[in-house]
Structure formats: structure tokens, C-alpha cells
Amino acid sequence: MATRSTILSAVALAAVLAALFARATTVHSVNFAPLIYRVVSNVNDLDSVEGSAPPGKVVELWTRQRNFKEGTDDATDPFGWCRWKNNGVPVRIGVTVANAQGVWQLGNLRGSGNTVMIFPPAPAGDRCLGGLYTELLPRTCDSPGVNCSAWTVPTLHWMNVRKLNIRTGAVAGAISGADQASAAVADGPDDGPDPSDVVDVDQNGIDTTAPGYTPGQRVTWRCAAGGTLPCPAVTVHDGSTAISTDPEFAFVLGSIQAHRAGGSIIAAGAIPRGQPIGFSVNVNVKFRGRLDLNMGCDRARFFDFSTPLTF
């Protein structure tokens, strides 16, 4: 009887150890892939990226891009992909090392020699010119190019920027495979934090790891019935007067960002405003995938568009 008890105890101990080992392996494999939670674009271009990774690990940041024709998921105005830039071959734009707190940063990317444009050059409706899709591909390595983690990015299914009426712009779309994602539409940077200030941006975000959702589930922003979240919508208006200017974009801009360990995506589409403006500005914006990590002086917004350069 004692022998049987000993055998059963040994089997139970082995099962517990196997479970713990499996859990440790799973956690390690997840943490090994770096996460991006903050991206800054200045003058339409990628300028800095911040994320988390195992302390002391080398972090490489790669990117690849393609255009798209913004549209819907039905036959009325179909979304369509255009050719990859650089034939779809990723380009490395920076290398750094995660600090003791597991934070890694890459800055001054506009001056690094490989410029990455985040926003389309002009509004173009249903042509490739008006939609730009960017993959940000971070990986951890033992040393540059050695024993590196794999890239894994969320999937953009479709994205549509349109006017709901003559004065209202909106963005709709769908993604999957993301832990955090958000969408925004803007006709200019918000002028300030006070309730009386002009609001030029509307945004809706989601964390699929929260109770009630399924991690990585398909997320859809729709203006009509159905979907996961309502579509962001904003009044297209220029508040410039003879004695003051209201900074505006030269187009209505829709954006979707999505993040997971191993990769992030940013999709941007532009359509004509449909009205003249008094003072246009470039696009400067902070993207936040997580609003609970290293916020510093950042405002708690998924998209923070500003008139001056942002850092």
C-alpha cells in the first residue's frame, strides 16, 4: 500500500511540474515577442516608437507598407489592396536594447536615413493614392539578427472613410488578431483640452483582453446597425475668422491602429473635405495602444493629434 501511495504521489508531482513547466514556457514565449504601445508621427512621418520587451534583450524594428483603396466589406464600395512597397520585403529602421524595466525606445526616426510615411500624400477616395497601410515589426534577439522572435501582426479586413452627410466625416472598418485596437476620424488637430475648444477628432478603442471580449476577436466599427463598436464621426468644419485661424487638415483623415505582441499595424485613409479651408497643417499625432503603460505626460487618448511637433 505504501508503494502504491508513493507511485501516486510521484505521478501527481510529475503532473504538477509538467503543468508549471508548460505555463512557464507559454509565458516566456509570449514575453519574448516585444509589444509596441506608443508611436509618434511628425510631419506625416514615423518619428519614434516605444514598447516593452524582456530586459537586456536586443530589439530590432522593421517595417513594411502597401497602399489600399478604402472601401467597405460589401459590393457597393469594395475595399481593395494595392501592391506592396519594396515588393513586400521588410526594411529594418532601428536597433536598440530594452532597459532594466523592460522598456525600449527608438527616436528621431525621421532623421535615421529611412523615412517611413504614415499618412497618405493626398485624398483620393477609391484610388490607391488615398490609403496607406504600415506594419511595425519589432523582434527581440540575443544579438542583432541572432535567435530572433517571430513577427505576428493583426489583420486589417477593410477600412472606409466617407461622408455621412455634407458636414460629417466618419471612419469604419474591421480588424482581427489584436489585443488593443482603435479607430479615429479627424479633419484637424483638436485645438485644446477645454470644453469650449473646437473638437476635430473622434475616436473609439477596444481592449479585447477585457472581460466580455475574446482576445484577438474580430472587431468591427460600423455606422449603422451591428458591429462591435460605433464608427467614429466628426463635424467637418473650419472655424477660421478674419482675426483668428483654426488649424485644419487639407482632407478628412481616417485611421485605424491595432497592436499585439510581435507586431502593430496603422492604416490611414484620406478623402476630400468638400470645402475650402483657411489654414492647413501637417499631421502630427501620438498613437497609444495601451493607456495604462508609461503614460508620462501623454493625454489618455488613443490618437492625440496636435498642431506643434510632438515627442
N, C-alpha and C positions, 0 to 999 in steps of 0.2 A: 504493500500500500504506500509506503514511504517513497519507493522508487517511482510509482505512478504519479504521486504528487510532485516529485522533483521534475519529472518529464513535463507535466502540465505547466509547472511554473516556468521552466525553460522555454517552452513553446510560447507562453504568454509574453515573457520578456522579449523574445525574439520578435514577436508581432509588434510590440510597443516600439522597440528600437527601429524596426523597419518603417513604421509609420512616421516616427520622428525624423528618420533619415530622408524619407520621401518629402516630408514637409520642408526640411532644411534645404534640400535640393531645389524644390519649387521656389521657395523664397529667394534663394541665391540667384536662380536663373532669371527671375523677374527683376531683381535689383541690378543685375549685371547690365541690362539694357538701360541706357540713360533716358531721362524724361525731360522734355522741354516744357517750361511753364511760363516763360516770358520772352517776347520777341519785340524788338523796336525797329520801326521803319522811319527813315527820314528822307525827305525829298523823293518819295516813291520807292526808295531802295532799302534793302535789308541793311541794318546798321549794327545791331547787337542781338545776342541770344544768350539766355540764361537757363540753367536746368539743374537737375540732380543726378548723381552717379555715385558709385562706391568711392569713398575717399582714397586719394592717391592714384586712381586709375587715369590713364591717358584717355582723353575724349577727342574724337575726330568729328567734325561736322561737314557733311556732304549735302549737296542739293541737286535736284533736277526739276525741270519745268516743261510745261506744254501749254498751248493755248486751247481754248474751248469756245464753242458757240453756246452762249447762255440760252436756256430754254427749260421746258417742263418735261415731265415724265409721260406725257401722252402725245398724240399725233398732231395736236393743234399748234404747238410751237416747240418742236422736239429739241432737246439738249443734244449736243454732239461734241465729240473730242476732235482735236486737231493734232497735227504732228508734234512729236517731242522736239524740244530744243536739243542740240548736240546728239541727235539720234537716240535720245533716252539714256545716254551714258552719264552717270552721276559725276559731279565735279567736287573735289574737296576744297573747302573755303577757309578752314581753320583747324588748328590743333591746340589743345590746352590740357590741363591736369585738374581733376577735381580736388578741392581743398579738404582740410580735415573735417569740415562739416558736411562734406558731400555735395558742395555747390561748385559748379563750373560756369565760366563766363567767357564769351568771345565778344570783343568790342571793336569799334572803328572798322567794321567790315566794308563800309563804303570806300575806305582807302586801302583795302587789302590787295587790290590788283584784280580781283574777280568780282565785279559788281553783280548783284542779284536784284533785279527789278521785281517788286512785289505786286504792283498795280499796273493795269493795262495803260498804254500810252494815250488812248483816246476812246470815247464812247463809240460803239459800233453795232449795238443791237445784236443781231443774229449772225455776225461775222466773227471770224477768229480773232480779229484785232481787239475786240472788246472784252475778251475773257482771258485771264491768266491764272494758271494753277501751279503752285510751288510745293514741292516736297522738301522738308527739312529732315535730314537723315543723320542723327547722331549715333555714334557707336563707341563703346569702350574697348580699349585694347591694353595688352600688357606693355607694349611699346608701339609706336606708330606702325600700323599695318600688320601687327603680330597678334594672333589669338583674339580677334575682334568679335564683338557681339553682332547679331544679325539685325538688319533693318526690318521694321514692321510698321506700316503706315495705315491709318484709317482709309476708308474708301469713300470717295465722293461719287454719288449716284447721279445727281443732277443739281442744277442751280439756275434760278431765273430771277433776273432783275427787271422790274416793269413798273409802269404807272397804273395804279388802281383807278385813278381819275386824273384830271388835268393838273391837280395840285398835290397829289400824294404818290410818293415812291415807295416801293416795297421790295423785299428780297424773300424768296422761298427756295427750298432745296431739301436734299436728303443725304445723309452720311451714315456709315456704319463702321463698327470696329474701333470706336473711340471711347476713352474713359471720360473725357471732357470735350465739349463742343459748344460753339456759339455762332450766332449769325447777327449781322448788323447791316443797316442801310443808313447812308449819310449823304446829305447834299452840301456838307461843310463841317468844319470843326465846331463843337459846342463852344459858345463864347464865354462861358463862365459857370461857376457852381451854384449861383443864386437862382431861386425860383423865377425871378424876373428876367433872367438871361435867355437869349434865343436858343432853342433846342434844335439842333441839326442832325442828331443821331438817335436811332432807336435800336435796341439790341435785346436778344433773348438767348440765354445759355442753359446748359444742362450738364449734370454730372451723373453719368449712367451707373456709377458705383453706389449711388444713394439708394436707400430702401424704396421699393416701389418700381425701380427700373431693373433691367438686366445689363450687367457690364458688357459694353460693346454693342448693345442692341441698335437696330436701325432707328435713326432719329429723323423726323420729317418736320419741317416748318411749312405750314400751309396757311394761306389767307382765308380760305373757305373752310367747310366742314372737314373733320378728320385730321390726321397728322398727330404728331407728338406735342408740338408747340405752335402757337400762333406765329404768323410771319411778322417780322419787324417792319414797321411802316412809319414814314416821316413826312411832314408837310414840306414841299419844295418851295422855298421862299427866300427872297433876298431882301434883307432889312436895311440895305444901304439907303442913306439920305444925302441931301446936298451937303451936310456938315459932318456926317459920320459914315464909316464903311462897315459892312457886315461881311467878313471873310467867308467866301463860299468856294466849293469845288466847281470846276468847269463842267461837271457831269454829275449824275446821280450814281453813287457808288454802293454796290452790294458786296459784302464779304462774308465768308464762312471760314472758321478755323476749327481744327479738330486735332486732339492730342492723345497719345498713348505712349507707354514705354517702348522706345525703339523708333519713333518717328512721329512727325506732325505734318499737317497739310494746311495751306492757306489758299483759298480760291477767291478771286476778286473779279467782278464784272461791272462794266460801266455802260450807261445808256444816256442819251442826250437829256439835258434838263428841260428843254422846251421853252425856255425863256432867257432873255439876256440877263447878265449879272454885272454888278458894278466893280467888284474886286475879287479876283480868283487867287487861290493859294495852292501850293503843292500839298501832297498828302503826308502828314507826319502822324504816326499812331503807335501806341503801345498795345500789343496783344497780350492778354493774360489768359492762359489755360487754367490756372488754379488761382483762386482768390484767398487761399489760406497758407501760401508759402512765400516767405521772404518778401512781404509787401513793401517794406521800406516806406518811401514817400509816395508810392503809387496810389491812385484812387482805386476803389473797389469796383472796377469796370472790366468787362471782357475786352472791350475796344475803347481806347481813350484817345480820340482824335484831338489834335491841338494845332494852333497856328504857328508857334515857335518850334524850333527843333526840340526833340525830346530825347532824354537819355536814361 
